[in-house]
Every structure is written in structure tokens, then in C-alpha cells.
């Protein structure tokens, strides 16, 4: 019996390796490149967020933006909403002809992932959910007429246990998505995201119209207290995307392609020499080339705020210039 179990395990392992680690995906013909944008991240780096946003649109010629909203910025005081900054971001994207993937909900990305206002942190889960639904409703009603928003991302990696978040609730995610679809008269697709390295995206595919995934290469692994390099080949992502397409008939996009450091501390607390352990010009170029080999055709780079910080605060424009080549070519 033990020998059979071992043999079955060996066969499964060989099958897994053969499926997800062997082979070369066909390269996508037309790749679309975008960038993530977080107002809070820019302010963390000591930059002017409007200046940075315009630099991405006007200097880099970015035409696809994954725009991250934060609950504590939109509702800093209970039932007192501030949409002025988000209105401006949407309007400027529209003026430049850029498309927005708008991230909404409680967990939307950037540390601590769940951006809960101080006044709401000690509320019950039921009450927090009630308030988040009201915020989602206000966002959809406010921006559903915008032609520049092509899709909504509801929450960020809602199934992946990362960040300082009080709860995970699949039923609530379903309720959020249902609300979005009820209110959005243009019936835009809903993106649900999941970890590229730690998931097969099955749960995300059950909820979302499009699956957003991550693609990281070298990161600080807190549990080990060390940097690790993910030894995953391009075919690993391609095979998983094909699986999702065949089973669920849904597309996979990369919502976070690593293009900034991931170290033991936040960027504003991390010296340059530490940052360069996980991201520099050569690694930036390498990650772009890796992405091209996955067969996927839509990527949002994670790190535009940091490139501008390097350029303006550190007098190191090299990565900004590399990104400029990528986006200017993509815009033509």
C-alpha cells in the first residue's frame, strides 16, 4: 500500500512538472502594457501625486491604468465622502485617452491592503460590510457614465491571506459583485484577482468575469526572513491561464507585474542599496522579457510611483527611461 502511494505521488509530481514547468508558450502578438497607480503610495514617497499622475500620462504615454482607490481617502469621516481627487484622476485619464481599471472595496492593494478609516476599524464585521457596500454603490453610481473606465476590480486578492485585514468573506465578495452588476448600466466586466505564484485562480474564476493575477520574481519572504527567487518558468502562468480559459471561458490578465523592490520594509524606510536587491534596471528589463514569454497579452506594471521617485528624488532616471520606451512603443 505504501509503495502504491509513493508511486502515485511520483506520477502526480512528474505530471505536474510536465504540465507547468516544461514547454514554451506562444508569444502574444499584441501586448498591452499598463501601470498601477496609488495616491497613498505616492504620498508615502514624498511626491506630489498630481504631478506624478500627469507624468505617467504625458511623459510615459501610459494608456492603461489600474487605478487603486482607498476607503480611508474616500470616506475619511463617516458618511462624509471626498471624491474630488478621484474625479480629477478619472478626468485626466479621459483627457489623455487612457483606459482605467478601477479597483474598489475594502482590500484594494498597497500596504496594509485593507485601507479602513480609523473611525471604522473597531466596528463589527457586519457593520463594516454594510458601509463598504454603500461606498461601492456610491462609486459605481458616480462613475458608471465614464467612458474611460473599462472594468471594475472588486477587492484585491480577496482569497489570498496577505495584509492587515479583519476578515475574509466569499459571500460578501459575491454580494459586492452582484451590486456592481446591478448598478452598472454599461455592464462592464468585473475583475477578481488572485496570487500568481500561490494559486491556480479557480476561486477567482468562479466569481470574476476576468481574472487578474500577479507576477513577481524576487521578493522578501517574511516567513523565512530572507529574499527568495520564484523559480517559475513562463509556461507556469500560460498553462494556468489556458486551464482557466478552457474550464471557465475567461481571460487572465496580469494586474501586478513586479517593477519595484519588495523588501523587508516599506520603500520610504528602505535604503537604495536594499531596494536594489530586488529591483534595478537590469531586473526591470528581465521581468519585462519574462512577461513577454508567458503568452499573456495584458500587463499592469507595479511600481510607477517608485520610478518617478528614483527619477526626481534620487537623480536615477534609468528605469523611468526604460518604461518610457515600453509605453511610447505600446501607444503607437
HUTADA-V413214 format. One record per residue. SS is DSSP state (hx for helix, st for strand, lp for the rest). OMEGA is omega in radians with two decimals (NA if undefined). D_LAST is the distance of its C-alpha to the last C-alpha in Angstrom with 1 decimal. Layout:
BEGIN
ss = (SS	SS)
omega = (OMEGA	OMEGA)
d_last = (D_LAST	D_LAST)
END
This chain:
BEGIN
ss = (lp	hx	hx	hx	hx	hx	hx	hx	hx	hx	hx	hx	hx	hx	hx	hx	hx	hx	hx	hx	lp	lp	lp	lp	lp	lp	lp	lp	lp	lp	lp	st	st	st	st	st	st	st	hx	hx	hx	hx	hx	hx	lp	lp	lp	lp	hx	hx	hx	hx	hx	hx	hx	hx	hx	hx	hx	lp	lp	lp	lp	st	st	st	st	st	lp	lp	hx	hx	hx	hx	lp	lp	st	lp	lp	st	lp	lp	lp	hx	hx	hx	hx	hx	hx	hx	hx	hx	hx	hx	hx	hx	lp	lp	st	st	st	st	st	st	lp	lp	st	lp	lp	lp	lp	lp	lp	st	lp	lp	lp	hx	hx	hx	lp	lp	lp	lp	hx	hx	hx	hx	hx	hx	hx	hx	hx	hx	hx	hx	hx	hx	hx	hx	hx	hx	hx	lp	lp	lp	lp	lp	st	st	st	st	st	st	lp	lp	lp	lp	lp	lp	lp	lp	lp	lp	lp	lp	lp	lp	lp	hx	hx	hx	hx	hx	hx	hx	hx	hx	hx	hx	hx	hx	hx	lp	lp	lp	lp	lp	st	st	st	st	st	st	lp	lp	lp	lp	lp	lp	lp	hx	hx	hx	hx	hx	hx	lp	lp	st	st	st	st	st	st	lp	lp	st	st	st	st	lp	lp	lp	lp	st	st	st	st	lp	lp	lp	lp	hx	hx	hx	hx	hx	hx	hx	hx	hx	hx	hx	hx	hx	hx	hx	lp	lp	st	st	st	st	st	st	st	st	lp	lp	lp	lp	lp	lp	lp	lp	hx	hx	hx	lp	lp	hx	hx	hx	hx	lp	lp	lp	lp	lp	hx	hx	hx	hx	hx	hx	hx	hx	hx	hx	hx	hx	lp	lp	lp	lp	lp	st	st	st	st	st	lp	hx	hx	hx	hx	hx	hx	hx	hx	hx	hx	lp	lp	lp	lp	hx	hx	hx	hx	hx	hx	hx	hx	hx	hx	hx	hx	hx	hx	lp)
omega = (3.14	-3.14	3.12	3.12	3.13	3.13	3.11	3.12	3.13	3.13	3.12	-3.13	-3.14	3.09	-3.14	3.14	-3.13	-3.11	-2.95	-3.12	-3.10	3.10	3.14	3.14	2.99	-3.10	3.11	-3.10	-3.09	-3.13	3.07	-3.11	3.08	-3.12	3.00	3.09	3.09	3.11	-3.14	3.14	3.13	3.14	3.07	-3.13	3.10	-3.12	3.01	-3.00	3.12	3.10	-3.13	3.14	3.14	3.10	3.09	-3.11	-2.97	-3.11	3.13	-3.12	3.11	-3.13	3.08	-3.10	2.95	-2.99	-3.06	3.04	3.14	-3.10	-3.07	3.03	-3.10	3.14	-3.10	3.07	-3.06	3.09	3.01	-2.97	3.10	3.12	-3.05	-3.10	3.13	3.06	-3.11	-3.13	3.12	-3.13	-3.12	3.07	3.12	-3.14	-3.10	3.14	3.13	3.09	-3.09	2.86	-2.99	-3.12	-3.06	3.11	-3.14	3.14	-2.99	3.12	-3.01	-3.08	0.15	3.13	3.08	-3.02	-3.06	3.09	-3.09	-3.10	-3.08	-3.01	-3.08	3.10	3.11	3.10	3.14	-3.12	3.09	-3.13	3.09	-3.11	3.12	3.11	3.11	3.10	3.11	3.12	-3.14	-3.13	-3.11	-3.13	-3.10	-2.98	-3.09	3.10	-3.10	3.12	-3.08	3.09	-3.10	-3.13	3.04	2.92	-3.12	-3.08	3.13	-3.12	-3.03	-3.13	-3.04	-3.06	3.12	3.12	3.14	-3.06	-3.03	-3.07	3.00	-3.04	-3.12	3.13	3.11	3.08	3.11	3.12	3.09	-3.11	3.11	3.12	3.13	-3.09	3.10	-3.03	-3.06	-3.08	3.14	3.07	3.08	3.10	3.07	3.09	2.99	-3.01	3.13	-3.10	3.10	-3.05	-3.03	-3.09	3.01	2.97	-3.10	-3.14	3.13	-3.12	3.12	-3.06	-2.99	3.01	3.09	3.14	3.05	-3.12	3.11	3.09	-3.13	-3.09	-3.14	-3.03	2.98	-3.13	-3.00	-3.08	3.13	-3.08	-3.07	3.03	3.05	3.07	-3.14	-3.08	-3.06	3.13	3.11	-3.10	3.11	3.14	-3.11	-3.11	3.13	3.12	3.10	3.10	3.12	-3.13	-3.09	-3.09	-3.00	-3.09	-3.12	-3.09	3.06	3.02	3.11	-3.11	3.10	2.98	-3.03	3.09	3.05	-3.12	2.98	-3.09	-3.10	3.14	3.06	-3.01	-3.11	3.13	-3.03	3.10	-3.08	-3.11	3.08	3.12	-3.07	3.09	-3.13	3.09	3.02	-3.08	-3.10	3.14	3.06	3.14	3.14	3.14	3.08	3.14	3.08	-3.12	-3.13	-3.07	-3.08	-3.09	3.10	-2.97	3.09	-3.06	3.02	-3.09	-3.11	3.12	-3.10	3.12	-3.12	3.11	-3.11	3.06	3.09	-3.07	-3.00	-3.07	-3.07	-3.12	3.10	-3.05	-2.97	-3.12	3.07	-3.14	3.07	3.11	3.13	3.10	-3.09	-3.05	3.10	3.10	-3.12	-3.08	-3.09	NA)
d_last = (62.3	60.7	59.7	58.0	56.0	54.9	54.0	52.0	50.2	49.4	48.2	45.9	44.6	43.9	42.2	40.0	39.1	38.5	36.2	34.2	34.4	34.4	31.6	27.9	25.5	23.1	19.6	17.1	14.7	11.7	12.1	11.2	12.0	13.9	16.8	20.4	21.9	25.7	27.4	30.6	29.0	27.7	31.2	32.8	31.0	32.3	29.0	28.3	26.3	24.8	23.7	22.1	20.3	18.9	17.9	15.9	14.1	13.9	14.0	12.3	9.7	11.0	10.4	13.3	16.7	20.0	22.3	25.8	28.7	32.1	35.4	37.3	34.8	34.8	38.6	40.2	43.4	44.7	43.6	42.0	38.3	35.6	32.4	31.5	29.1	27.3	27.2	25.4	22.8	22.1	22.1	19.7	17.2	17.6	17.2	13.8	12.6	13.0	15.1	18.4	20.6	23.9	26.6	30.1	33.7	36.0	34.3	30.7	29.9	30.5	34.1	36.6	34.4	36.7	36.6	39.9	41.3	44.6	46.5	45.4	45.9	49.5	49.3	50.1	47.4	48.2	47.8	44.5	43.2	44.4	42.7	39.3	39.4	40.1	37.1	34.8	36.3	35.6	31.9	31.3	33.2	31.5	27.8	28.2	27.2	23.8	20.9	18.6	20.7	19.9	22.7	25.7	26.7	30.5	31.9	30.6	32.1	35.2	37.0	36.5	39.2	37.3	37.8	40.6	41.0	44.3	43.8	41.9	42.5	40.8	42.7	41.3	37.7	38.5	39.8	36.8	34.5	37.0	36.9	33.1	33.2	36.1	34.6	31.0	31.3	27.7	28.6	25.5	25.7	27.5	26.4	29.2	28.6	30.8	31.2	29.3	32.0	35.1	34.7	34.1	32.5	35.3	36.3	32.8	32.2	35.5	34.3	30.6	28.3	25.7	26.6	25.0	26.0	26.1	25.4	27.4	28.7	31.2	33.0	36.4	38.6	41.1	43.6	44.0	43.6	41.3	37.8	36.8	34.1	33.1	33.8	31.7	29.7	26.4	28.4	30.3	27.4	26.5	30.1	30.5	27.4	28.8	32.2	30.8	29.0	32.2	34.7	32.9	30.1	27.6	24.2	23.9	21.1	21.3	21.9	22.9	21.6	23.9	22.3	25.3	29.0	31.5	35.0	38.4	37.7	35.1	32.7	34.7	37.8	36.4	36.6	33.8	35.7	36.0	32.3	31.4	33.4	30.8	27.5	26.4	23.6	24.7	25.2	21.8	20.2	22.8	22.0	18.3	19.6	22.2	20.0	18.0	21.5	22.6	21.1	19.8	16.2	15.9	16.8	17.6	18.5	22.0	22.5	20.1	23.2	24.8	22.1	22.5	26.2	26.1	24.2	26.4	29.7	30.0	28.2	26.3	22.6	21.8	20.4	18.4	16.9	16.2	14.5	12.4	11.2	10.5	8.8	6.6	5.5	5.6	3.8	0.0)
END
